[in-house]
Amino acid sequence: MSSRDAPGKAYDAKMMRRLWGYIRPYRGLVTRSLVLLFAVSAVQLVQPYLIKRVIDDQIGAAKLEGLGFLALLFLAALVAEFGLRFAQIYVLEQTGQNVVFDLRNESFAHLQRLPSSFFDRNPVGKLMTRLTSDVEALHELFTSGVVMILADLLKLFAIAAILLWMDWRLALITFAVVPPTLVLTWFFRSRMRETYRHVRAMVAKLNIELQESVSGMRVVQLFARERETLERFGETNREHERAQLLGVRYDSIFTAVAELFGSITLAAIVWAGGWGILEGWVTFGTLVAFIEYSAKCFRPVQELSQRYTVMQSAMAAGERIFGLLDTPVTIKSPPRPRRIRERLKGEIVFDDVTFGYDPDRPVLHNVSFRIAPGERIGVVGWTGSGKSTLIRLLVRLYDVQSGAILVDGVDIREYDLAELRRSVGVVLQDQFLFSGTIESNISLGDPRVTREGVREAAEAVRIDRLIQRLPSGYDEAVRERGSNFSAGEKQLLSFARAIAFDPAVLVLDEATASVDPETERGVQRALATVLSGRTSILIAHRLATVRDADRILVLHHGRLIEQGQHEELIAKSEGVYRTLYTLQNA
Amino acid sequence: MRTAVSSRFREFARPYLGVYALGLLLLFLTNGLALWIPWLLREAIEKLENGSKLSSIAWLAWAMGVVAVLQACARTASRLAILGNSRKIAHDARRSFFAQLLRLDATFYDANRTGDVMSRGINDTRLVQAFFGPGVLNLLNTTIVYVATVVLLLRIDALLTLVSLTIYPPLMFAVNRASRRVYARSLAVQEQLATISNHAQENISGIQQVKTYVQEAREIAAFRELCSEFRRRNLSMAALRGVMLSLIGIVTGVGTLVVLYVGGRFVISGRIGFGDFVAFNAYLGLLVWPTIAMGWIINTFQRGLGAMERLNEVLAAQPQDSSGFDETKVEDSADPPREVGSIEIRDLTFTYPRAGQDGHREPALKNLTLSIPSGSRLALVGPVGSGKSTLANLIARVYAAPPGTVSIGGDDLNDIPARAWRRAIGYVPQEPFLFSRTLRGNVAFVDPDADDAAVKRAVDLARLTQDLEEMPDGLDTVIGERGFTLSGGQRQRATLARAILGNPSLLILDDALSSLDADTERSVMAGLDELMRDRTSIFITHRPSTLVGMQRIVVLEDGCIVEEGSHEELLARAGLYTRLFERQRLEQGLEDL
């Protein structure tokens, strides 16, 4: 099955060292949790001893006086156990939550820095798993992994010590039961682990089969293959059942055997203890205390192997998370970036640019052009011609494969990345609003954009009236992805955002989404305001929008094949622009 | 509703009632033996008090061992019986569920999302399994243990029993309350995790915008806030969980405390013996687990009932077309494919049936009349949404046409068994759907026993033979998500090969060659020419290369036939067809530039 299911190491020293780096800040909490663990074990283990005292000192001596005191001590031990265990659970959870909090945030932050090409290679679902289930698996490491193993071992050793102290002969006889318990537990647990892994694999198979049958139901029915499909599913279903029944078998035997060991230990203690009582080297109290103590050590023994599984999956999850954190950030600012202190002039040069999302399959071939400051450029082309790729390269979502892009005569790779992106205003096709308020969506939280600046920008694109009509005006909340705004409103808002920064270069990827004619007119009017006084590039899907451009670049299959004004281009017979124009007006 | 649900699941449980009875019997035996052990302990202690011989103690110890072994056997058998039953019931339920899915038609799948159907098939059957397995087991076990233990405790001392048992109900109550609250808070935790998930997903999907607008820092801060809330909710759950686990941890101790203090007094005053004292404590210990399990049992039953209701919604659904698959009917392969006579469509108006109708819907086809003679070839052309696929779907009976509107060789299509009719059809859908198995398995889908020659011929006709060379195992290459990825054109040709292999008398291609380049398409069409010589074929297409030379083309717009004739005739008319054709020609030209 998938690598996730494969058993792996339960302990990896390198990984633990790395994890320790995340635990260190909380070592105070870890210490507290360990101290609490000791305390819980202590008040727990004192209880059987108190029982022994009651039996030997009170009942055995037929003495009522003092019984109340011992009972009170016992009650105190119970109350303390309750309180301490509660504190221990809580503190341990705090530790785990804090560590996981840091890890999750660091992973997310690192994700923000990774280049776009990383996201092309990794499906969203996979990255989500890193941030959710993998991080949660590491959390398990704290709540039921390392610390609990320590606690279990501690308890076992303490019980062993107490038993030896009370009576070493009886203790040795009792201990005789421990090795077979351990061996059998380990045997069954490893079998069960394997069986459960098999069951999980079968569940996954069942899932896939069901999913595929449901999505392919029409094909199944059109070809009248229902009976065969049912048989196929039935087989997987049966296999799944068989795996489950095997799991049930181990589970049933294991439960019974665990009980059996308890009873056999009891029998052994009764026999040996009885012998001791008859010979006088064991008291009744000791006998009962032994029974109580032995009952307390079964749980830790059985759980040790379960903890092993937790460790295994935590280690695997850790490996995947650290794998993400170790992915290098390839697109970043140079060590000594050229600062953009004043507004750029806005000259753009593409110099022999070749680029492919897959380096072996370029989508842009040796593209060269120069855009003068203040020029208005339209870019057109058939689907897949590489229009949108131009923008992605200009704001360094990707870096060119060969050639260079220069802004104001400087290679864009020499600028500070954030400053470059702020200087080039981009209005993307997919209108994206961030959660927050209208104001924060225009200012993008940048302190350089004042409240007045936001209002001016909104006025310039004529959306201020609409904003003022909202209940909270500029403070109106924007829901996730801007779902409470129409496409046209979102477009105008992103225009406002683009000009609030007064960028020297403005790039517009024209929206294909159709808006109603009224809004369309509004957008067109706003566009005129937005474009004036800066270099602009319009990626056009409707040729009408670029008719007035100073120059139109025509891309076809990743090559710049025609350029010129609308009238020049339309005059070329057999030209791509002319064909596109005919198609749109057909 | 509830009664329908419970009767359906009584049906599922019925075959296993005998085993359940056996399981119940074994549980009685298990617990009888389990309760015997403290009794033996009591006897041993009484003997020790009286200073009897070691041999009699040893004998009792042996007896305990033997009883324990017997108990282990009975316990194993009882669990095997009852838990095994639940797996079998879940298996049966899943099978019936799946058989029902095969029976339901397109109307059901239009109304229910795949994820929802999946969740019922996987999660709900698991909840049903928990109901019939651990649920029933623990209910029976708890009841038996409680009743028997209380009886034995009463036999030792009524007053002591009363005193020690009064501690349990409030404890049980507290544990239950806490666990219910833990459940509520864990839902809140899950909710927040989902919020985090959503945020991350939106962020990752919109990562280009985030970068372009330099919003990384703000996104990180927003994510941090969500995580912070997640941590808060987790800790609030941990607090309650801490209370619950700590409570469970001291349940045994509380019982012991009462026995120590009150029981100790009784022993000292001679009211009960020391052996009674020890046995009493041991019996109380047996009550701990059932006490804790009570809340869990109630929960399991509630969730199981909910799951059964959801499953029953699907199981009770009726397909619109009752002549579809029926598992119980022995039929089929003997049932020959229906002969394809001439297809007559008369005054057909069709509106898609939608579950939860929220108002009037436009008919997809309006007063359509069309005759497709046996052995003829027809092309359907029209803009998106003009009703081409709807017409093909009605002919293939994916949806049922109104009675009297579609007839085959004189018989109303609705009177012909759906599956016999479909056997005569080779349908190549718009979206090429392939199963995650070998290419051979996909092509030979209709007839898994088809010989190599037949498969090769179909693959060859679909012009896939050359593509086989680039696949690692040729025809036996596993394709799909976890196997070899086919290109769009290869997928379309594979679905075509699948249709061809069935040797259909009627072939329907629903825009099924759209991803092929012009040369391959021409070559495929040439092959089909030969194959479909005397058979009926319907092509939904807008590819110029297919349309040129077509003798009969029907042009649809808004569900009506607007033009009809040969390619040349239609071109001469300079109407909708001419516009569509020109557009396609230009696009094709652009691609080839």
Interface residues (C-beta under 8 A of the other chain):
Chain A: Q47 L50 I51 V54 I55 Q58 I59 A62 K63 L64 L67 G68 L70 A71 F74 L75 A77 L78 E81 F82 G83 R85 F86 A87 I89 Y90 E93 Q94 Q97 N98 V100 F101 R104 N105 F108 A109 L111 Q112 R113 S116 F119 V124 L127 M128 L131 T132 E136 V203 L206 N207 I208 L210 Q211 E212 S213 V214 S215 G216 M217 R218 V219 V220 Q221 L222 F223 A224 R225 E226 R227 E228 T229 L230 F233 G234 N237 R238 H240 E241 Q244 L245 V248 R249 D251 S252 I253 T255 A256 V257 E259 L260 S263 I264 L266 A267 A268 V270 W271 G274 W275 I277 L278 F284 V288 I291 A295 W382 R392 V395 L397 A418 R421 R422 V426 L428 D430 F432 F434 S435 L444 G445 E480 R481 R497 H556 H557 V576 T579 L580 T582 L583 A586
Chain B: A34 I37 L41 A44 I45 K47 L48 G51 K53 L54 I57 A58 L60 A61 W62 M64 G65 V67 A68 V69 Q71 A72 C73 R75 T76 A77 R79 L80 L83 G84 R87 K88 A90 H91 R94 R95 F98 A99 L101 L102 R103 D105 A106 Y109 T114 V117 M118 G121 I122 L193 I196 S197 N198 H199 A200 Q201 E202 N203 I204 S205 G206 I207 Q208 Q209 V210 K211 T212 Y213 V214 Q215 E216 R218 E219 I220 A222 F223 R224 C227 S228 F230 R231 N234 L235 A238 A239 R241 G242 V243 L245 S246 L247 G249 I250 G253 V254 T256 L257 L260 Y261 G264 R265 V267 I268 F274 F277 V278 N281 A282 G285 G324 F325 E327 D332 A396 V398 R419 R422 R423 I425 Y427 P429 F433 F435 S436 F445 V446 P448 R498 G502 R579 E582 R583 L586 E587 G589 L590 E591 L593
